């Protein structure tokens, strides 16, 4: 966690996002796979989720973090995956009902990004096969279509963990 705190303090947002993903994977015992399935997201220990969220919120003064994403998801986006992804700036092309995601490298890794833009790798990283199924190019979510199951799973986990505080 100290590495994450240092990266966030230096505003190294992309590197911090990658460390966050590694910590999430480690917390559910996934050392082989580099992505979190909805089932894996449901198993993230609450203390890990709270610590990661605190680090992101503290470093960004509340601009980033899971709590910010949850607030956007439940209030501003009304539990609508498309609207949420639009609000946090994750979409490259938004021609309702079609929307295509930015490639991970094209996300905005600065405080100029929209609220809740980061962390994002937990949502971006997916299996090669899942990426192709969602219309991507085997490179994660980039270029593909929305899949609400991953987003819904993380938001449900954060909600349940928040109730356990």
C-alpha positions in Angstrom: 0.0 0.0 0.0 3.0 2.3 0.6 3.9 2.2 -3.1 0.4 3.2 -4.0 0.4 6.1 -1.5 3.7 7.3 -2.9 2.5 7.2 -6.5 -0.7 9.0 -5.6 1.2 11.7 -3.6 3.3 12.3 -6.7 0.2 12.4 -8.9 1.4 9.4 -10.9 -2.2 8.5 -11.6 -1.6 5.8 -14.3 1.1 4.0 -12.3 -1.2 4.2 -9.2 -4.1 2.7 -11.2 -1.9 -0.2 -12.2 -0.8 -0.8 -8.6 -4.4 -0.6 -7.5 -5.3 -3.3 -10.0 -2.4 -5.5 -8.8 -3.6 -5.0 -5.2 -7.1 -5.9 -6.1 -6.0 -9.0 -7.9 -3.8 -10.0 -5.0 -6.6 -9.5 -2.5 -8.7 -12.2 -4.3 -5.8 -14.5 -4.9 -5.6 -14.0 -8.6 -2.0 -14.1 -9.5 -2.3 -15.8 -12.9 -5.1 -13.7 -14.5 -4.7 -9.9 -14.9 -8.4 -9.1 -14.9 -11.2 -9.1 -12.3 -14.4 -11.0 -13.3 -17.7 -10.0 -11.6 -17.3 -13.0 -9.3 -13.8 -11.9 -8.3 -15.0 -8.3 -7.7 -17.7 -9.7 -5.3 -14.9 -11.3 -3.3 -12.7 -8.2 -2.7 -12.2 -7.9 1.1 -13.9 -4.7 2.3 -10.9 -3.5 4.2 -8.8 -3.6 1.0 -11.5 -1.7 -0.9 -11.8 0.9 1.9 -8.0 1.4 2.0 -7.7 1.8 -1.7 -10.6 4.2 -1.8 -9.1 6.2 1.0 -5.8 6.5 -0.7 -7.4 7.7 -4.0 -9.8 10.1 -2.3 -7.1 11.6 -0.1 -4.6 12.1 -2.9 -7.2 13.6 -5.3 -9.1 15.6 -2.7 -12.2 13.5 -3.4 -12.0 13.8 -7.2 -11.1 10.1 -7.8 -11.8 6.9 -5.9 -14.4 4.2 -5.7 -16.7 6.3 -3.4 -16.7 9.0 -6.1 -17.6 6.4 -8.8 -20.3 4.9 -6.6 -21.8 8.4 -6.0 -21.9 9.0 -9.7 -23.3 5.6 -10.4 -26.1 5.8 -7.9 -27.0 9.4 -8.0 -26.0 11.1 -11.3 -26.1 8.0 -13.5 -29.1 6.4 -11.8 -27.4 2.9 -12.0 -27.2 3.2 -15.8 -23.8 1.9 -17.1 -23.9 3.9 -20.3 -24.6 7.2 -18.5 -22.0 6.4 -15.8 -19.3 5.7 -18.4 -20.3 8.9 -20.2 -20.1 11.0 -17.0 -16.7 9.7 -16.0 -15.2 10.3 -19.5 -14.5 6.7 -20.4 -16.2 6.8 -23.8 -14.4 7.5 -27.1 -17.5 7.6 -29.3 -21.0 8.1 -27.9 -23.7 7.7 -30.5 -26.6 6.5 -28.4 -27.4 3.6 -28.3 -23.9 2.8 -29.5 -20.8 3.8 -27.4 -17.2 2.7 -27.8 -14.7 2.9 -25.0 -11.4 4.7 -25.1 -8.3 2.6 -25.2 -6.7 2.6 -21.7 -3.7 4.6 -22.8 -6.1 7.4 -24.0 -7.7 7.9 -20.5 -6.9 11.2 -18.9 -4.4 10.5 -16.1 -4.5 13.9 -14.5 -6.8 16.0 -12.2 -8.2 17.5 -15.4 -10.1 14.3 -15.9 -13.8 14.2 -15.1 -14.8 13.3 -11.5 -14.6 9.5 -10.9 -12.4 8.9 -14.0 -9.9 6.9 -11.9 -9.2 4.2 -10.8 -10.2 2.6 -14.1 -8.0 -0.5 -14.8 -10.3 -2.7 -12.6 -12.9 -2.1 -15.3 -10.7 -1.9 -18.4 -8.7 -5.1 -17.9 -10.5 -8.2 -19.3 -9.7 -11.5 -20.9 -8.7 -11.5 -24.5 -11.8 -13.5 -25.4 -14.1 -11.2 -23.4 -12.6 -8.2 -25.1 -13.4 -9.7 -28.5 -16.9 -10.7 -27.5 -17.5 -7.1 -26.4 -16.4 -5.7 -29.8 -12.9 -4.8 -28.7 -9.7 -5.8 -30.3 -8.4 -8.3 -27.6 -6.8 -5.3 -25.8 -9.2 -4.9 -23.0 -12.2 -2.7 -23.1 -10.8 -0.2 -25.6 -12.9 0.1 -28.8 -15.6 -2.2 -27.4 -19.1 -1.9 -26.2 -20.3 -1.5 -22.6 -20.8 -4.5 -20.3 -22.6 -3.5 -17.2 -22.0 -6.7 -15.3 -18.4 -5.7 -14.3 -19.5 -2.2 -13.4 -22.5 -3.4 -11.5 -20.5 -6.0 -9.6 -18.0 -3.4 -8.4 -20.6 -0.9 -7.4 -22.6 -3.6 -5.5 -19.4 -4.7 -3.7 -18.6 -1.1 -2.7 -22.2 -0.6 -1.5 -22.1 -3.8 0.6 -18.7 -2.9 2.0 -19.9 0.6 2.9 -22.8 -0.9 4.9 -20.2 -2.9 6.9 -18.3 0.1 8.0 
